[in-house]
Amino acid sequence: MEGRTTALRRATRSSTPTAYERAASAMPDSQTLFIAVGATGFLILLLSLVLGELGGHDGELGGHGDAGGPGDLGHEAGSPGGPPVDAVGHIPDGSAALDAPTWFSIRVLAVSLVGFGAAGFIAVAAGGPALIAWPVAAAGFLAVGAATHRFILKPLARQQYNSLTSRYGYIGRTGVVTLDILPHGTGQVTFHDRAGARITQTASSDHHEGVPKGTAVTVVDLVDGGVLVHRSAFSD
């Protein structure tokens, strides 16, 4: 009888989890951690895209964002909000590199987190030990971040920069009003860019005055969705 009681106590102790076992069971497993990291990266990426559309640029932990957002318009070349210019007033060809996204871009870091979570989850799901899954996840972080930075974000930034600097070439061009510019409103102006191409833009007057069709004007600045023009003196 005593032997049976002792055996029962031992079985009860062995079936009761220890404090260490309870803590270990409460901790999330590797797959859960990788899913959480990947989901966090995806949410950060989604949020940065929404804020980028609203604010006109990509957030940078280092202090600057992607080039060419709508918020950059309305600043002349060389001004604090506009692109840099050289000694003769031209925008240097290499200036696009100054506005290219860096590894400190929120979007690059967010995509890297997605790569980290995906690579780690796949490694664990394939049956690999956790000791191998974490280095694989780190490799996924670097590979996905580098590929996104090199083949997606930098080409997009270059394209946006080229488009913006092309528009800055409109400043100083002389054109003709082709649709009456309303007082405190807009109209339409046509002019030729530096390459000789015919350009038609929505226009508003720098003095908020009405400018009739056929009036000669000069483009003096850029605004969202169009240009700001000044009525030429000889047209009065």
C-alpha positions in Angstrom: 0.0 0.0 0.0 2.8 2.4 0.9 4.6 1.6 -2.3 1.5 2.5 -4.3 1.1 5.8 -2.5 4.7 6.7 -3.2 4.3 5.8 -6.9 1.2 7.9 -7.2 2.9 11.0 -5.6 5.8 10.6 -8.1 3.4 10.4 -11.0 1.5 13.5 -9.8 4.7 15.5 -9.5 5.9 14.4 -12.9 2.6 15.4 -14.5 2.6 18.9 -12.8 4.5 21.4 -15.0 7.3 23.2 -13.3 7.6 27.0 -13.2 10.2 26.9 -16.0 7.9 24.7 -18.1 5.0 27.1 -17.5 7.0 30.1 -18.5 8.3 28.4 -21.6 4.8 27.4 -22.7 3.7 31.0 -22.2 6.4 32.3 -24.5 5.5 32.6 -28.3 7.3 30.1 -30.5 9.6 31.2 -33.3 6.9 31.0 -36.0 4.7 33.4 -34.1 7.6 35.8 -33.6 8.4 35.8 -37.3 4.8 36.4 -38.2 4.5 39.2 -35.7 7.7 40.9 -37.1 6.6 40.5 -40.7 3.1 41.8 -40.0 4.6 44.8 -38.1 6.8 45.6 -41.1 3.8 45.4 -43.5 1.7 47.7 -41.3 4.6 50.3 -41.1 5.0 50.1 -44.9 1.3 50.6 -45.4 1.2 53.5 -43.0 4.3 55.1 -44.7 2.6 54.8 -48.1 -0.5 56.5 -46.9 1.4 59.3 -45.1 3.7 59.7 -48.1 0.7 60.3 -50.4 -0.7 62.8 -47.9 2.6 64.6 -47.2 4.3 64.3 -50.5 7.4 62.5 -49.5 8.8 59.3 -47.8 9.8 59.5 -44.2 13.5 59.3 -43.5 15.0 58.6 -40.1 18.0 60.5 -41.4 16.1 63.6 -42.2 15.2 63.6 -45.9 12.8 61.8 -48.1 12.2 60.7 -51.6 12.5 63.3 -54.3 9.8 64.9 -56.3 6.8 64.9 -54.1 4.0 67.4 -54.7 5.0 69.3 -51.6 8.2 70.3 -53.4 6.3 72.5 -55.9 6.0 76.2 -55.4 9.8 76.7 -54.6 12.2 78.1 -57.1 15.3 76.2 -58.0 18.0 76.9 -55.4 15.5 77.9 -52.7 15.2 75.9 -49.5 12.3 73.9 -50.9 13.5 73.5 -54.4 16.3 71.5 -56.1 19.9 72.7 -55.9 21.4 74.7 -58.6 25.0 75.3 -59.8 26.9 78.6 -60.3 25.0 79.3 -63.6 21.6 78.5 -62.3 21.3 75.0 -63.7 20.2 71.9 -61.7 23.2 69.5 -61.5 22.7 66.1 -63.1 24.0 64.4 -60.0 21.6 66.1 -57.6 19.1 63.2 -57.9 21.5 61.2 -55.7 21.0 63.6 -52.9 17.3 62.9 -52.8 17.4 59.1 -53.4 16.0 57.0 -50.5 18.6 55.5 -48.1 18.8 52.5 -45.9 17.3 54.8 -43.2 14.1 55.2 -45.2 11.1 54.0 -43.3 9.9 52.1 -46.4 13.2 50.2 -46.8 13.3 49.3 -43.1 9.6 48.2 -43.2 10.1 46.0 -46.3 13.2 44.6 -44.7 11.1 43.6 -41.6 8.7 41.8 -43.9 11.6 39.9 -45.5 12.9 39.0 -42.1 9.6 37.6 -40.9 8.9 35.7 -44.2 12.4 34.1 -44.4 12.3 33.1 -40.7 8.8 31.7 -41.0 9.7 29.6 -44.1 12.8 28.3 -42.4 10.9 27.1 -39.4 8.0 25.8 -41.4 10.4 23.7 -43.5 11.5 21.9 -40.3 14.8 23.8 -39.7 16.0 24.3 -36.1 15.5 27.8 -34.5 19.3 28.1 -34.4 19.3 28.2 -38.2 16.0 30.1 -38.7 17.3 33.3 -37.1 20.4 33.7 -39.4 18.1 32.9 -42.4 15.7 35.6 -41.2 18.6 38.1 -40.9 19.7 37.2 -44.5 16.1 37.8 -45.6 16.1 41.2 -43.9 19.3 42.2 -45.8 18.3 40.7 -49.2 14.8 42.0 -49.4 15.8 45.5 -48.1 18.8 45.7 -50.6 16.7 44.6 -53.5 13.8 47.0 -52.7 16.3 49.9 -52.3 18.3 49.1 -55.4 15.6 48.0 -57.9 12.4 49.8 -56.8 12.8 52.8 -54.6 15.9 54.4 -56.3 14.6 54.1 -59.9 11.2 55.6 -58.7 13.0 58.4 -57.0 15.1 59.1 -60.1 12.0 59.1 -62.3 10.2 61.5 -59.9 13.3 63.8 -59.7 13.7 63.9 -63.5 10.0 64.8 -63.8 10.3 67.6 -61.2 13.5 69.1 -62.6 11.9 69.1 -66.1 9.1 71.1 -64.8 11.5 73.6 -63.1 12.7 74.3 -66.6 9.3 76.0 -67.3 10.3 78.9 -65.1 11.3 81.9 -67.2 9.5 80.7 -70.4 7.3 83.1 -72.2 3.9 82.0 -73.4 0.4 83.1 -74.3 -2.8 82.7 -72.3 -5.1 80.4 -74.3 -8.0 80.4 -71.8 -8.9 83.5 -69.7 -7.2 83.5 -66.3 -9.9 84.5 -63.8 -9.2 86.9 -60.9 -8.2 84.8 -57.9 -8.7 81.8 -60.2 -7.1 79.9 -63.0 -7.0 79.7 -66.7 -4.7 78.1 -69.3 -1.3 79.1 -70.8 0.7 77.6 -73.7 4.5 78.0 -74.1 7.5 76.0 -75.4 9.9 74.3 -73.0 13.7 74.4 -73.4 13.6 71.5 -75.8 11.1 73.3 -78.0 8.1 71.1 -77.1 4.7 72.8 -76.9 3.4 72.8 -73.3 -0.1 73.6 -72.1 -0.6 74.2 -68.3 -3.2 75.4 -65.9 -2.1 78.9 -64.9 -2.9 81.5 -62.3 -1.7 85.1 -62.1 1.0 86.1 -59.6 -1.1 89.2 -58.8 -4.4 87.3 -58.6 -5.7 89.4 -61.4 -7.7 88.5 -64.5 -5.7 87.9 -67.6 -7.5 87.7 -70.9 -6.9 85.2 -73.7 -4.1 86.1 -76.0 -2.1 88.0 -73.4 1.7 87.4 -73.3 2.9 86.1 -70.0 6.0 84.7 -68.3 6.1 81.6 -66.1 7.5 82.8 -62.8 6.9 79.8 -60.5 5.4 76.3 -60.2 2.2 75.5 -58.2 0.4 72.2 -57.6 -1.2 71.3 -60.8 0.1 74.2 -62.9 2.2 77.3 -63.1 2.2 80.9 -61.8 2.5 83.5 -64.5 3.3 87.2 -64.7 1.6 89.5 -67.2 4.3 90.8 -69.6 4.8 94.6 -69.6 4.5 95.0 -73.4 1.1 93.2 -73.4 -0.5 96.1 -71.4 
